[in-house]
Amino acid sequence: MSKLIDIPEEELVGMMMSSVQDVFSTMLSLQVDLDKHESSTPTGESLKPAMEQSTDMVAANVGFSGKIYGMVYICMSSALATKFTKQLLGMDELEESDHETINDALGELANMTVGGFKNQLSHKGYSCQLTIPSILRGSNFQIESTSQSQRETFYFDSEGDSFVADLFVREGN
Amino acid sequence: MSKTLLTIDDSKAVRMIVKKAFGEFDLEIVEATNGVEGLAAASKSNPDLILLDITMPVMDGIEMLTKLKADVNLKHIPVIMLTAEAGKETVLKIAKIGIRDYIVKPFSEDTLIEKVGRVIDLRPISDQEESRRKITDPLNILLVEDKPAIADQFKSGFSNANWTVNCVTSTGEAIDAAQETNQDIIVISLSLPRDQGIELFRILRSNPRNKYTPIFALIVKTDTHEQTRAQETGFTNIITKPIDFHEVETKIAAAANLDTSEKYFTEDSGCLIVSLPATPSTHAINEVSSFLEDKISGAVDSGLKKVAFDVHELEVLNMNVIKLMLDAMKSCMELSLSYYIIGNSKIEQECMAFEESKSWKIYGSLQEALSSGS
């Protein structure tokens, strides 16, 4: 499969892994392992997030643009997003229905994760800027992928809980 | 006066984490969600430090920083960037505008406290603002000592069961323990090898979390050279070996500004009891004396009409004790309170030896005194 950016796949995997692990260990004191990784080249059609959507899902996305363009979706169940939020903010109690707090916390986790990834891209000569995080919620949503982008999907395990980081990336014009 | 920190971040989560991190410090936290709000808040609150994010809606951190540094009234305020943006070009651009430090997200609470503590003097919330802690309240003591026998003595030596002694044997463990738990008192043995005790003191003091924590040096009683060195280094006080735990408790209570009145003042059978220990030191006499007026007037306020001076444990009656008792009796008389002295036949005999005390009536117990009807 042809690659759309000039960074070896194993480097991209390492960059995403280290970014996720750094954020989760520093901010949540949680260990995160990469279960598996998939690589593909979408053709512009709508895509399902790379997770089972049988329950309420939350996806935080942060983009980056400059010499390289991309978007990262971090998807997980609403229950896991609630757990991570409690951990991040040191809260004993938090209702899963408190979407404002959970959206904000998950958005910040995504911002830090994609920030770490983006900073590594910058150090490789791909300078770019981050976008403000946004949140998708639902049980059956789709992602509009950009054509000519490379998709790297990372399946993470955090002490028995699963979540996904979906990266779409292409070089700038 | 409290310092003020302005945190500017569009993420409520980050602002909450910042507030939580500085919860134990006397620091007012002002919040803003973007650069426009941040400039307005800076003008209004004149903060001692700004924590500034970059990627924000309405006005981002770089634009806000540029405007701040161009404003003659605001440009003096130090700024620490707290951001996930750490690309080389951005960092250089920001450095040219002028900042004090740069923290890249993700960040630990300790890093945040350390970097902020380098810019502003972080003081713990003062005891006056909270209710003053009592000597019987829980207290965390960290002991750094590599000799198990001394550590065992410390664990069992304090009369107060609510004081917890956490013993560690190395400087590394001590630094970790001081970071993980809020230590009220730290005791460092200066017999640690290679002068590690002095070095540990300096490391702990340089951390804003421990900047105002009382730190004691533990030194052999005869080693006056080491005691002088500890004083010159800046230790709060010295504990000497062999350890006199009564003396150590007094020193700790003074260093931690504990209310020690419960050691001497209690209530029983509608009576305020003032108890003196077997061998009251000058410090103990002064302590009782300092509480006396407030305690006696407090007893009147709460409806008590009698005061008993319990000296039955006293080994020797001396003029310091007699003077204290005379002052107390005077206060009682001014407030029309009945007072009694609880002692034993030995004290009774000793009272006869002094002009001031030879007429004192000594009762064998509180019950005897209260049933005397006088």
Contacts between the chains, C-beta under 8 A, distances in Angstrom:
chain1	res1	chain2	res2	distance
A	22	B	106	5.9
A	23	B	106	4.6
A	26	B	106	3.9
A	26	B	107	6.8
A	26	B	108	5.6
A	27	B	106	4.8
A	27	B	107	8.0
A	85	B	13	7.6
A	88	B	13	6.1
A	88	B	17	7.3
A	89	B	13	6.2
A	89	B	16	5.4
A	89	B	17	6.9
A	89	B	20	7.5
A	90	B	20	5.9
A	100	B	12	8.0
A	101	B	12	7.2
A	101	B	13	7.7
A	104	B	11	5.8
A	104	B	12	4.8
A	104	B	13	5.1
A	105	B	11	8.0
A	105	B	13	4.2
A	107	B	11	6.7
A	107	B	13	7.9
A	108	B	11	4.3
A	108	B	13	4.5
A	108	B	14	5.9
A	111	B	11	7.1
A	111	B	55	7.2
A	111	B	84	5.3
A	111	B	105	7.4
A	112	B	84	5.0
A	112	B	105	4.5
A	112	B	106	4.9
A	114	B	84	7.5
A	115	B	83	7.6
A	115	B	84	2.5
A	115	B	85	6.2
A	115	B	86	7.2
A	115	B	104	7.9
A	115	B	105	6.2
A	116	B	84	7.0
A	116	B	106	7.4
A	118	B	84	8.0
A	118	B	85	7.9
A	118	B	87	7.1
A	119	B	84	7.8
A	119	B	85	7.6
A	119	B	86	4.5
A	119	B	87	5.8
A	119	B	104	7.5
A	122	B	86	7.8
A	122	B	87	3.5
A	122	B	88	6.1
A	122	B	89	7.3
A	123	B	87	7.9
A	123	B	88	6.9
A	127	B	87	5.5
A	127	B	88	7.5
A	127	B	89	5.3
A	128	B	87	7.3
A	129	B	55	7.5
A	129	B	85	7.4
A	129	B	87	7.8
A	129	B	90	7.7
A	130	B	55	5.0
A	130	B	84	6.6
A	130	B	85	6.0
A	131	B	55	7.4
A	132	B	10	6.9
A	132	B	55	6.1
A	132	B	56	7.4
A	132	B	57	5.8
